[in-house]
Amino acid sequence: MTTSDHTSKQFDAELETLRARVLQMGGLVEEQIRLAVDSLVTADHALSEVVAANDRRVNAFETAIDEDCSTIIARRQPAAGDLRMIMAVEKTITDLERIGDEASKIARMGRVINAPDRLTQPRFTEIRRMADLATDLLRRSLDAFARLDPVASAAVIREDRHVDEEFRGIVRQLITFMMEDPRTISVSIEILFIAKAIERIGDHAKNICEAVVYMVKGKDVRHVTVEELEREVAS
């Protein structure tokens, strides 16, 4: 084996390790969403504390992976597809960290909504359904990242509209509640913040898929229509 071959194998191993760490971070973030929603629905303050503690782990992942990317760029001076991969990793960990922030926000709002002095507790059926949709999009975006699959990425990007539709439905419902009974205004606004956090999770999952398309195809699809994106990944 030549020195060049050995160096190339080392570089490939470094890139695979980098991708594996992104997926590890993604698994933690996915768990954060589940714990945050569970803490909201069950009024379990202990779970919300776990979310708060784990958020520091999410932040540490982002910092460490970002440092690894900088080190690889400085040492290896990657080009073409390898450079796109590192750029996609950096975009992905930023979105994962922001998803972690949204999960923390849901847990914090849950503590407020479920405070002992509240006279009534709202139903969370619609919030749970919306959260399940957004979590599924995140799971599939991470799978597309792992498999470098632009077609699966395009499917996630198209289906983000379902999360948006759920959000609009919740907004309409909350407006009706507030108009019918002004006493529900405070809790309705709090639920609105939670619904918006979940809607943003869907957006970040979509962003991850756009990074996958860029990594594989070398095409920036952040500002194209879904139809244009689907034609791009099919070519």
N, C-alpha and C positions, 0 to 999 in steps of 0.2 A: 504494500500500500504506500502510495506517495504521500509526501507531506501535505500536498494540496487536497488529496482525497480525505486524509485524516482530519484536516481543518474543516472541510465541507461537512463531514459526518458530525463533528462537534457542533457546528453551527446549526445543523438540522435538529440535533438533540436539544439545543438551547431553545429553539423555536417551539418544539413540541412541549417542552417543559413550561414555556410561557403560556401556551394555549391551555395546558392542563390546569395551570393556576387560575386562569380566567374562569374556567368551568367550575373550579372549586369555589371561587368567589361567587359565581352565579348560583351555585347550590345553596350557599349560605343566605344569599339575598332572597331566593325563592322561599326558604324556610322562614325568613323574617316576615314576609307577607302573610304566610299562613298563621304564624304566631300572633301577628298584630290583629288580624281579623278575628281570630279565636278569642283574643283578649277583649276585643270590642263586644262580640256577640255574647260571650259568657260572663262579662264583667269581672274577669279574672285579672286583678291588678298585678299578681305575681308574674303572669305572662308578659304584661307590658314592661315590667322591669327587665325581663330577659331580653326583650327587643331592644331596650335602651342600652343594655350591656353589649349585646351583639353588634350594635351599630358601630361601636369602636373597633370591632374586628373587621367590619366591612371597610371602614376608613383605612385601617392598617393594610388591608389587602391592596387597596387602590394605590397607596403610597409605595408599597414594596414592588408591585408590578410595574408601576411607572418608572421606578428607579432601574428595574431590570431592563426595561425598554431603552432607557437612556444609555445604559452600559453596553447593550448589544449594538446600538447605533454607533457609539464611540469606538468600540473594539472591532466590529465587523464591517462597518460602512456598507450596509445592505443596499441593494438596488432592486428595481422592478418589483416582482411579486413579493419578495421577502420584505422590502420596505413597506409595501402596501399592507402586508400582514401586521407589521408592528404598528403602523398608523391605525389600523382597524382595531387592534388590541387596546390602544390608548383610548380610542373613542368608546369602545365597549365598556371598559372599566369605569369611565366617567358616567355612562348611563347606568351601570349597575350600582354605583355609589349613590346616584340620585334616586334610584328605586329604593335603596336602603333608607334614604332620608324620608321618602314618602311613607314607607312602612312605619318608621318611627313617629311620623306625624299622625298616622291612624291610631297607633297605640296611645299617644298623648291625648288625642281627642276622645278616645275611648274612656280614659280615666275621668275626663270632664263630664262626659255624657252619663257615665255610670256612677257619678258621685252619690253618696248616701242621702244627700239632701234633696235629690230630685224626686218630685212627686210621681211622675210617670216615666216609664222607659219605652223608647220607640221600638218598633219592629225592624229587624235588619235583613229581612228576606231578600230584598232587592240589592242591598249592599253586598251580601254574601254571593249572590248570583253574578254580580258585576265583577267582584274580586276573583271569583273562579275563572271567569273569562280572561281577565287580565293575566292571572297566574299561568293559565294555559298558554297564552301568547308568549310569555317570558320563557316558559319551559321549551316551547317549540323554537324560539329564537336561539336559545342556547344549543339546542340540538342541531339547528342549521349551522351555527358557528362551529360546532364540533365536527360536523361532516362536510364543512365548506360547501353547503348546498344553496345556491342562489334561487333555485326553483321553490324550495321550501320557504326561503326567506320572502319571496314575492307573495306567497300564500298568506303568511303572517301579516305582511303589510296590508294586503287587501282586507283581511278579517279584523283589523284594528277598528274598522267602522262599526263593528258590533258592540265594542266597548263604548264607543262614542254614542251610539243609539241608546244604550242602557243609561248612560249619564244624562242624556237629554230627557229620558223618561223619568228618572229620579227627580230632576229639576222641576219638571211639570207637576209631579206629585207633591213635592214640597211646597210649591207655590200655592197649590190648591189647599193644602193643610193650613198654611199661614193666612190665607184669605178667609177660610172658614172659622178659624180659631186663632186669634192673635197670641194666645198663650203658648202656641207651638213655635213662635218665631225663633226664639233662642235656640232650641234644640234642632230646629230645621236648618238653621244656618250652620250649626256644628256638623250635622250630617252632610250638608252640602260640601263642606271642606273635605270630609272623608271621601265623598264620591269624586271630587275633583282630584284628590290624591291618587285614587285608583285609576282614573282616566289618564293621569300622567304616567302611571306605570305602563299602561298600554302603549303610550307614545314612546316611552324609552325602549320597550321591547321592539317596537317598529324601527327605532333608530339603530338598534343592534343589527337588525336584518339588513338595513341599508349599508351598514359597515361590511357585512358579509358579502353583499353584492359587489361593493367596491373592491374588497380584498380579492375576490375570485375573478371578476370581470374587468377590473380597472376602470369602472365607470361610476361617476358620482351621480347617484339617483335620488338625492335628497329633495330635489325640487322638480321632479317629473311626475306625471300622472301615473296611476297604478297600471293603466293600459300600456303606457310607454315602457314602464319598468318590466312588465311581463314580456313584452316583445324583446327587450334587451336580454333578459335571462334565457329566453328561448333560442336566441341566435347563436 
